[in-house]
Amino acid sequence: MAPSFDDGNSLFNFVVRDGNGVKGMVDSGLSTVPQAYMQPPIERIDKDRARKHGHPPIDLSKLGGPEHDEVAKQIVRAAESLGFFQVVNHGVPVDLLESLKDTAHDFFSLPAEKKAVYRDDVSPTPLVKYGTSFVPQKEKALEWKDYISMQYTNDAEALQHWPEEIRDVSLEYLRTSMSMVRKLLQVLLENLGVKPEDSMIDVLVDKKMVNMNYYPTCPNPDLTVGVGRHSDMGTLTILLQDGIGGLYVKIEDDSEFGKKGEWVEIPPVPSALVINVGDMVQVLSNGKYKSAEHRVRTTNTKSRVSIPIFTMPNATAKIAPLPEVVEKDGNTLYKEF
């Protein structure tokens, strides 16, 4: 017998403590959105009012060739204006991307007890966490999302500790993405007047994490969010979307994309990856590159998956606006931390 989702404690125990997640709630025959998931009107996403990001993806195969400078300009322009852009010919095999999406669906279709072993309070390893929403113990309105998060230290530990159902494909995704990440950082840093050595980039992408996010079908998407507004605290984020879409980005400054404060949708493009600037790169650039707020809408058509890679600096790294930028700007917007 399914629990009563009108009762907050019963819902919390079923979804969070027992590891059933939002998927388990939906699979139980849910026909309305429980009160705990209803967002205040200001946080709801009006897809009909959002613009669509109409710019074509950037072709990364042209970096290093005759059109290098033009492609570098496209990357810089996107980082300075919206903070989000899509890339193709990125070096990650397209069949791997398709396999990732299938694997994510398969993983979240596993019985709850197979996933719940990785819940935060019982996981056999600090490298892997399975959960739902963001911080469900503290949130006033829960997010319509389940996820598995895998921290990367080295191949051996990933092979030992990551869930075997998703381990190999996730590790290959990470491996094949890092060359692209390094090229993008090189372009962004060179535009700031820095000639980055490998050791500098090593520090900026020292910590890595692969997530698989699962957004079950929702009886009323207008009342919920898959992920609430936030910016990414790391260096660069790489995101694989499926064909359903639902990613919205807030425009930080008036630009070709629209007016400050408006939201623009990043529609899925076959075989493309979404790149976004994180807080660390915004600080390094003294605010030139934008780490934009973004959020995710739910859908009532079919379940959606997305698979981000988060790159972050070494935990002991000192992050501050680059001296070359401060000298040019004549001021600094951020203190070193």
ZAVEXDREN-449407 format. One record per atom (N, C-alpha, C, O): x, y, z. Coordinates in steps of 0.001 Angstrom, whole numbers, plus 500000, padded with zeros to 6 digits. Last residue first. Layout:
<atoms>
XYZ
...
</atoms>
This chain:
<atoms>
540281534058498069
539796533092499038
540399531738498764
540112530779499480
540610537543497474
541164536191497373
540547535295498431
540318535726499561
537680539428496622
538829539157497488
539324537739497227
538566536860496816
536627541017493600
536548539903494550
537827539812495383
538921540091494892
537042543064491865
535669542884492352
535580541829493448
534573541750494151
539528545534491594
539231544126491786
537847543962492417
537520544642493390
540769547811489041
540084547503490311
539861546000490393
539987545283489400
541955548079486615
542215549122487605
541484548909488918
541572549745489817
541902546387484437
540643546966484917
540856548128485887
540036549042485966
544589545664484134
543881546284483012
542627547011483487
542315548104483014
545138544565486604
545976545663486101
545266546422484983
545333547648484898
543269542520486660
543159543620487631
543961544826487149
543515545967487271
544284540838484688
542969541452484503
542817542660485422
542299543699485012
546731540048485737
546693540665484402
545379541390484164
545353542436483515
546000538787488155
546706540083488174
546646540802486831
546525542026486787
542689537448488324
544049537335487797
544726538709487764
544094539695487386
540889537326491381
541019537872490027
542473537844489568
543380538176490333
541513534162493051
541336535620493073
541372536112491632
541837535392490749
542079531372495031
541369531891493864
541135533391494055
540626533827495087
544354528977495924
543901530339496215
543303530921494934
543953530952493889
543763525512496608
544112526585495673
543584527931496158
542499528011496733
543012523357498074
543905524316498741
544298525482497829
545079526344498230
541420521829496375
540821522362497609
541699523401498304
541188524239499047
541589522612492918
542184521942494069
541694522615495349
541568523839495398
538470523588491347
539884523723491685
540302522797492819
539474522278493568
536330521395489383
536544522347490475
538029522465490775
538785521537490488
533785520380487157
535215520487487438
535415521625488435
534769522669488351
531161518139486693
531581519359487377
533099519314487573
533635518334488090
529187516941484166
530502516787484794
530846518135485406
530827519156484720
525722515884484032
526780516892484095
528099516334484630
528125515396485427
523210514633482358
524429514094482958
525520515166482920
526175515342481892
519693514107482603
520811514961482207
522034514474482972
521920513967484088
516543512764481515
517825512637482212
518781513722481732
518688514192480598
512982512548482010
514144513194481401
515396512867482203
515333512711483422
509956510867481178
511038511135482117
512273511631481370
512566511196480256
507507512669479225
508271511458479547
509428511840480465
509828513003480519
505507514750479782
505480513875478604
506232512568478856
505662511485478718
505608516687481645
504579515664481852
504527514678480689
503610513859480612
508580517963483230
507764517700482048
506708516646482372
506896515818483263
510319520747484849
509878519357484741
508972519200483517
508639520180482852
513199522851484331
511753522627484362
511452521132484307
512243520351483779
515913524160486120
515417523108485241
513918522921485444
513432522842486573
518212526981486013
517252526105486675
516662525152485643
516881525311484442
520851529326486786
520071528503485873
519170527571486677
519356527401487882
522921532205486864
521900531374487504
521174530566486437
520916531051485336
526217532181485395
524811532584485425
523957531625486253
524222530425486334
529028533554485481
528528532315486066
527046532540486353
526675533028487421
530605535200482863
529401535145483698
529093533723484173
528921532810483365
533623537040482711
532876535852482331
531761535630483351
531949535844484549
534325539351484191
534122539428482733
533314538234482225
532419538400481397
534899539137486892
533520539418486501
533267539492485013
532124539674484592
537559538463486984
537127539717487609
535751540149487102
535474541333486911
538206535970486216
538073536965485142
537678538337485675
537485539272484898
538106534585488613
539396534730487928
539356535845486890
540333536570486702
535280534673489025
536198535373489928
537538535613489244
538058536728489287
534371533078486924
533884534458487046
534827535271487931
535136536422487622
535615530707487581
536056531403486367
535549532849486365
536229533742485859
534182530036489897
535639530222489966
536156531003488762
537029531860488900
531499529674489078
531858530824489922
533361531098489924
533778532256489949
531598528502485607
531334528406487035
531830529620487796
532497530489487235
530029528436482445
531054529038483289
530644528887484751
529486529113485101
529006525504480673
528742526754481381
529871527128482325
530553526285482906
528102523794477737
529196524239478603
528726525468479368
528120526371478789
526482520978476461
526319522339476978
527506522630477905
527862521808478749
527104519147473488
527249519267474934
527074520731475306
527472521621474554
525341517480470787
526020518634471389
526136518456472906
525369517714473520
523825515482469634
525283515256469734
526045516431470346
527273516390470419
521121517682468981
521690516336468879
523217516352468848
523823517141468124
520394520033471422
520880519882470046
521524518500469953
522389518175470766
517834521407473509
518783520338473193
519121520304471713
518260520516470859
517850524943474258
517194523754473704
518220522669473369
519349522980472988
517854526788476898
518918526189476088
518353524897475491
518375523858476152
515853529691477325
515944528230477332
517091527778476428
517279528311475335
516304532467479443
516404531926478093
516569530408478194
517319529905479031
514779535066481318
515263533689481259
515252533204479814
514322533486479058
515797538388482406
514965537451481652
515597536060481664
516777535896481974
517814539829483643
516747539291484481
515788538362483760
515042537624484403
518447541981480932
518884541492482236
517682541021483053
516668541714483146
517065540921477792
517299541912478838
517695541244480148
517325540104480427
518825539006475254
517649539578475881
518034540564476959
519184540994477040
521016538277473818
520120537195474242
518829537728474862
517849536993474984
522598540441473418
521886539929472246
520867538863472628
519955538571471855
521938541985476630
522809541470475569
521945541050474391
520735541273474368
522104543012479966
521469543228478663
522425542778477552
523595543160477549
523248540328482079
523355541706481591
522613541819480267
522502540841479527
522310537769482692
522949538575483737
523060540055483359
522976540928484223
519559535766482221
520438536720481539
520977537710482581
520212538395483260
519368532460483359
519019533862483608
520042534778482938
521249534579483079
518327529594481592
519429530401482103
518979531847482250
518299532391481380
516971526315481715
516734527754481559
517838528538482257
518241528200483370
516234523192480328
517264524009480985
517041525484480658
516934525864479492
514635521485478928
514088522010480170
515065522875480936
514784523265482070
514728518421476897
515014519811477244
514359520241478536
513626519477479165
514609516004475438
513388516604475983
513591518078476328
512707518896476074
516863514633474618
516108515383473612
514901516126474137
514224516815473373
519255515291477293
518579514407476348
517715515269475421
517823516495475436
522464516898477733
521000516905477824
520448515766476963
521099515329476015
525402516962479427
524707516236478376
523213516300478661
522748515821479695
527607519517480297
526290518914480507
525799518214479252
525781518790478164
530240520629482208
529888520029480927
528582519292481147
528465518516482096
531409523545483808
530497522401483847
530221521949482422
529996522770481534
534423524866485226
533519524708484075
532640523484484310
533068522510484929
534605525367488224
535372525999487148
534548526008485863
534034527052485462
531904525701490634
533200525219490182
533828526036489065
533613527245488969
529353526347491396
530444526950492153
531825526617491586
532820527199492019
526755527414489309
527691526329489635
528941526917490272
529522527869489752
523807528953490699
524946528967489780
525886527852490217
525826527395491358
520230528438490681
521548528343491318
522600528644490254
522317528594489057
516792527647491060
517821528573490564
519103528447491371
519068528360492598
516043524084491274
515820525502491513
516985526348491049
518040525827490689
515163521499489113
516248522087489909
515943523568490061
515618524238489080
512500521077488464
513411519945488560
514623520318489383
515063519555490243
509645522494490086
510908522660489360
511720521382489511
511650520696490530
506011522893489714
507233522323490277
508468522847489555
508363523549488549
503739523668488413
503794523889489869
505149523552490476
505410523889491631
503880522919485788
503818524357486083
503956524661487570
504259525793487945
503714520144485613
505032520776485606
505009522254486000
506008522780486490
501835517939486963
501633519360486657
502964520102486732
503317520633487784
502809515299487047
501416515548486651
501112517009486351
500215517295485558
505918514519485524
505242515252486598
503807515558486171
503591516028485054
508373511983485073
507223512737484570
506462513339485752
506378512746486827
511541512516486797
510372511717486401
509266512601485824
509233513809486058
514651513173486092
513459513985486325
512236513186485871
511921513175484681
517833512561487227
516633511924486671
515417512739487083
515180512966488269
521304512885486643
520059513461487170
518868512836486454
518894512614485244
524413511882487538
523307511525486668
522044512033487337
521744511658488470
527606513500487674
526256513273488212
525366512694487125
525544512981485941
530978513413488432
529977513079487419
528651512835488133
528584512054489082
533572515614489249
532419514862489724
531467514635488550
531188515550487776
536871516568490266
535887516284489220
534763515434489793
534974514636490706
539558518733490952
538438517933491473
537383517777490381
537051518727489672
541259520157489197
541787519070490019
540688518152490536
540856516933490560
541133522263487484
540209521132487237
540614519918488074
540337518780487694
543047524075488355
541658524548488186
540658523414487953
539463523585488197
545434522643488312
544909523113489602
543426523461489477
542641523179490382
545752522281485549
545646521120486441
545001521518487769
544131520815488283
546175524877484723
544905524243484377
544679523005485247
543548522715485637
548760525164485756
547692526072486186
546324525451485916
545432525491486763
550189523220484372
550074523107485834
548964524006486370
548295523646487338
550244524065481750
549432522897482104
549190522814483602
548123522393484048
550003527678481786
550760526427481705
549839525283482127
548807525492482765
548367530225479977
548320529243481059
549215528034480792
549183527447479710
548970533291479590
549360532106478829
549448530961479823
550491530751480442
546546535849479804
547356534850480509
547719533740479536
546882533296478750
544682537590478812
546078538020478821
547010537063479536
548146537421479846
542190536614478536
542407537507479684
543851537976479786
544212538678480731
542453534837476480
541729536079476201
541882537095477335
541721538296477120
543622532742477868
544440533516476920
543767534837476574
544445535849476393
541379531764479242
542469532403479990
543357533241479067
543794534327479446
539812530716477157
539257531734478058
540357532475478805
540272533691478983
541546528807475969
540999529918475182
540541531050476105
540851532215475856
541960527094478159
543093527763477531
542616528988476743
543204530066476837
539394526147478607
540035526986479627
541209527754479038
541431528919479371
539099524624476259
538216525763476525
538830526702477551
538789527921477382
541083522669476597
541138523577475442
540279524825475698
540690525943475388
540138521366478894
541439522049478929
541565523051477773
542091524149477953
537745520278477936
537726521238479041
539013522043479073
538986523260479256
538725518470475991
537886519604475594
537889520683476674
538021521867476367
539987516647477684
540783517360476673
540033518603476204
540631519666476038
537837515614479174
538810516507479812
539707517243478822
540142518360479104
536106513805478003
535710515214478072
536852516140478487
536826517331478175
537008511243478244
536985511818476889
536599513295476886
536751513967475867
536756510798481043
538068510723480367
538050511484479044
538954512268478754
533955510991481421
534881511910482082
536218511959481352
536746513037481078
533094508846479841
532579510204479605
533529511237480206
533862512235479566
534312506747481187
534719507047479814
534256508452479409
534974509159478702
532891506811483580
534340507053483596
534845507406482206
535710508269482060
530348506126482698
530576507434483333
532053507795483326
532419508948483095
530728503536481775
530312504560480819
530539505958481398
530887506879480659
531488502216484173
532374502250483009
532019503372482044
532900504077481552
529311502655486114
530722502995486338
531504503207485048
532112504260484853
526765501804486221
527012503060485491
528482503452485476
528852504469484889
526730499419487616
525791499578486499
526109500806485644
525758500842484465
528478499670489755
528932498924488580
528013499125487379
528463499014486238
529022502810491298
528084501700491037
528406500996489720
528586501647488691
532447503273492372
531276503748491649
530336502572491358
530805501446491189
534633501848493556
533550502368494386
532306502833493623
531207502792494177
536555500845491714
536252500096492937
534936500530493580
534195499691494094
536720502714489718
536376501341489346
535980500513490573
535166499594490474
537550504893491285
536263504941490579
535809503524490228
534643503179490421
540047504041492121
538988504215493129
537607504295492482
536618503829493049
541375503947489617
541288502750490454
540149502873491476
539382501930491673
541270506578488610
540556505492487934
540335504291488850
539259503694488864
540685508965491273
541531508320490272
540754507141489690
539709506756490214
538509510606492045
539845510806492613
540886510229491669
541848510904491303
535347511931491525
536485511256490896
537771511619491635
538079512796491825
532112511290492861
533347512066492878
534476511236492280
534562510025492485
528950511058491687
530178510267491806
531401511170491737
531698511746490690
525542510917492451
526716511780492323
527968510960492595
528050510253493600
522326510580491229
523470509851491773
524699510694491451
524877511133490315
518973511788491900
520315511874491307
521264510875491950
521036510394493060
515697513070491162
516557512108491839
517929512176491178
518037512578490019
513367515764491439
514590515212490852
515176514143491760
515159514284492983
511839518262491987
511306517053491348
512457516328490638
512516516282489409
512575519709495170
512802519634493728
512350518269493198
512468517254493885
510357521037497724
511310520056497206
511411520113495684
510468520508494999
510309523855499659
509651523203498522
510686522306497853
511760522765497465
511999524287501780
510561524545501970
509737523923500857
508599523509501079
514689522176502777
513973522935501748
512496523105502079
511840522194502585
515979520532504590
515901521971504881
515019522748503920
514636523878504222
516069517933503743
515799518163505176
515525519635505474
514911519958506491
516861518027501080
515441517849501393
515086518087502858
513941518404503181
518703519717499322
518864519396500746
517455519205501292
516904520120501904
517664518787496691
518996519337496944
519387519066498393
520295518279498660
516116515772495375
516072517203495636
517485517726495889
518436517161495349
517817512802496468
516700513447495791
516648514897496222
517089515228497323
520566510502495998
519627511312496764
518532511886495893
518354511500494738
523639508925496521
522347508875495838
521354509683496670
521310509560497894
527065509320496194
525875509717496953
524645509641496052
524617510217494964
530419508371496532
529151508165495833
527984508539496737
527923508127497896
532646508713498101
532733509146496706
531388509093495989
531232509712494937
532501507587500571
532219509028500483
532229509546499046
531860510694498800
530834504415500565
531974505229500156
531600506707500135
530492507051499723
528505503190501294
529762502536501687
531000503329501319
532107502963501713
525945505275502615
526783504906501475
528088504269501942
528711504757502885
524279506233504605
524646504814504648
525622504399503546
526085503258503550
523636508882504282
523948508439505637
524378506978505718
524800506520506780
523119509158501490
524192509905502144
524594509310503494
525783509246503808
522608506083499721
522096507269500408
523186507857501300
524058507143501796
523355503776498461
524263504920498328
523699506204498939
524236507288498711
521334502007498747
522576501682499469
523566502845499407
524506502903500199
519312502787497039
519311503350498393
520562503005499184
520835503645500199
519494501267494731
519984502651494709
520191503185496119
521128503942496370
518411498852495543
519719498840494854
520335500234494828
521556500375494894
515931499545496561
516964499073497500
518351499019496866
519357499127497567
514398500228494305
514839501269495243
515977500799496130
516893501567496423
515425498614491248
514657498625492497
515251499619493496
516465499824493526
516198500788488426
516528499697489345
515605499746490563
515061500803490881
515810503004486946
514733502010486903
515018500819487813
514174499936487958
518126504374487094
517024504877487930
515798503963487876
514862504123488660
519629502835485240
520006502894486655
518827503331487524
518560502730488565
518337503289482787
518389501926483349
518694501969484843
518092501232485624
518810506016482422
517429505526482543
517401504143483200
516557503863484051
521624505870482224
520990506642483300
519549506179483510
519119505975484645
521947504378479899
522433503838481174
521792504566482353
521457503946483363
520948506124477967
520292504833478194
520667504263479559
519820503736480281
522848508191478205
521425508459478459
520664507158478756
519846507100479674
525210506810477511
525068507461478821
523601507691479172
523169507419480292
524746506105474865
524858505050475875
524682505608477279
524080504964478138
524897508611473679
523633507861473645
523621506769474702
522604506539475357
527597509165474194
526554510046474736
525203509339474750
524450509452475717
528791507150472695
528968507157474149
527894508027474807
527349507668475850
528183507947470141
527569506706470636
527735506568472143
526908505935472801
529773510238469946
528314510394469988
527646509124470504
526651509201471225
532713510708471901
531985509952470878
530462510048471053
529943509950472165
534013513850472325
533324512791473064
532478512018472058
531606512606471419
534953515867470688
535862514772471019
535254513665471857
535898512642472084
533315517808469751
533996518070471022
534942516955471447
535649517080472447
531453518470467792
532800518009467425
533764518240468591
534858518783468432
529858521257469508
529831519995468765
531254519689468312
532149520527468427
528471523040472290
529602522696471433
529342521359470737
528703520462471288
526753525909473594
526775524498473209
527923524256472236
528300525136471463
527004527994476543
527046527784475098
527078526278474828
527389525481475713
526729530524479027
526363529192478558
526546529132477043
526274530107476343
527184533145479486
527862532205480378
527563530761480046
528080529857480703
526220535306478043
525259534433478719
525917533514479744
525301533144480744
528773536947477761
527386537420477686
526446536534478495
525928536965479525
531237535728478033
531080537099478534
529620537536478587
529267538409479381
530911533294476802
531264533310478226
531047534693478834
530713534812480012
530418534119474176
529384533395474916
529648533430476419
528720533578477215
532868535295473539
531637536100473482
530524535433474287
529777536106474997
534591533090473750
534741534229474658
533455535048474714
533006535446475789
533662531513471609
533691530977472976
533719532121473990
532966532119474964
534068533226469429
532718532742469735
532632532235471177
531653532495471877
536856533491469505
536001534673469737
534582534246470105
533965534836470992
537603530902468806
537961531414470130
537105532632470484
536678532784471629
536722530913466171
536071530019467132
536365530476468562
535486530442469424
538522532782465118
537085533043465047
536331532180466059
535412532656466725
540997531536465535
540709532829466169
539216533133466188
538704533680467164
540828529141463953
540976529116465420
540528530419466063
539765530407467029
540696528575461309
539593529352461882
539656529432463404
538665529749464062
542894526940460759
542841528288460178
541764529179460797
541902530402460808
543129525253464003
543209525320462546
543132526752462056
543288527685462843
542695525382466700
544003524909466263
544191524936464764
545291524672464279
539285524553466408
540350525098467263
541692524518466809
541810523317466565
537499523128464939
538218524194464228
539267524881465100
540050525694464608
536128521466466546
537146520839465694
537992521892464972
539067521585464456
534117522824467822
535436522821468464
536521522170467613
537706522301467918
531703524857466836
532424523694466314
533856523692466844
534701524456466379
528972525749468850
530328526101468403
531068524824468009
531063523838468747
525511525718467801
526629525267468635
527968525633468014
528076525805466799
523717528791467011
524167527432466695
525312527020467613
526011527879468150
521368530514469084
522695530474468473
523108529033468163
522868528141468977
518932530773470384
518914530379468977
520285530258468336
520373529930467152
517348530038473184
518706530348472743
518852529840471311
518890528635471064
514135531393473496
514938530217473176
516309530690472704
516412531632471918
512614533073476334
513178533046474990
513881531707474764
514183530983475713
509660532414478207
511116532347478072
511530532364476604
510886531753475750
506952532224478339
507532533579478367
509034533582478156
509626534641477947
506359529566478375
505836530346477258
506422531758477200
506397532408476155
507344528557480736
508075528244479500
507596529091478323
508348529311477374
507793529722483687
506798529946482639
507481529752481287
508116530667480763
508445528117486614
509024528443485310
507911528537484266
507194527572484002
508326529398489979
507824528534488913
508320529030487546
508578530219487362
509037531181491904
510052530210491492
509577529299490356
510363528510489831
506821532686492469
507995533394491951
509058532430491425
509886532810490598
504961530845493630
504792531340492252
506036531993491664
506283531864490465
506723528179495310
506045529484495344
505990530067493933
506882529810493125
506104524766494269
506990525916494404
506179527202494573
505073527309494043
505208521796495678
504669522992495020
505561524201495311
505738524597496464
505984519619497092
506715519900495854
506213521149495134
506745521514494086
504280519326499221
505708519504499516
506528519880498285
507637520400498412
501793518716498096
502057520075498580
503549520333498770
504027521437498509
502115516618495170
501974516817496620
502385518237497025
503217518868496372
500331516763492196
501594517170492823
501373517346494322
500526518145494720
498487513802491287
498577515236491581
499915515525492251
500548514627492806
498828511119490914
498075511843489873
498064513349490098
497677514103489205
500869508263491369
500604509658491719
499868510382490584
500254510262489421
501607505619491387
500319505991490799
499904507411491109
498715507728491111
504092504926492085
503034504429492964
501632504822492456
500617504414493019
505814506269490439
505480504889490077
504342504317490929
503704503339490540
506154508631491884
505402508655490623
504939507248490248
503811507059489795
507693507629494020
506421508306494286
505550508306493033
504355508019493102
509930506694492715
509092505754493452
507726506323493743
506723505610493720
510902509157491724
510470508102490792
509554507097491490
508531506693490937
511709510508493943
510518511000493249
509987509925492300
508779509801492099
512797507884496268
512935509023495382
511617509482494791
510555508935495088
513215505761497948
512357505543496778
512439506686495768
512189506498494578
514690505863500315
515398505873499040
514536505628497818
515062505318496749
513724506155502814
513689504793502269
514318504707500880
514465503616500328
514126508938503147
514734507976504079
514790506557503516
515772505841503712
512737510087500795
514120510377501182
514721509235502006
515716508635501600
510161508932500310
510982509468499223
512454509541499605
513320509113498842
509195507990502821
509121507163501618
510130507626500561
510859506815499990
509667510152504575
510217508825504867
510271507959503613
511265507276503366
508220512202503305
509662512337503504
510296510964503737
511340510653503164
505550511193503446
506189511450502154
507705511479502303
508411510850501515
505213511165506239
505077509925505469
505764510063504112
506477509158503679
505467513877506826
506399512906507388
506389511606506599
507439511024506329
503309515077505342
504700515446505114
505689514416505620
506657514102504927
500650513619503756
501296513736505061
502790513944504856
503464513098504268
500007513188501203
499498514430501793
500127514679503159
500137515805503655
500790510737500508
501729511807500185
501203513173500613
501865514191500414
500542507869502297
499799509083501984
500787510213501738
501532510605502636
502114505033500650
501878505948501755
501039507134501319
500848507374500127
500626502166499081
501419503396498990
501115504302500173
499980504339500650
500852498795500000
500000500000500000
500881501246500000
501784501368500828
</atoms>
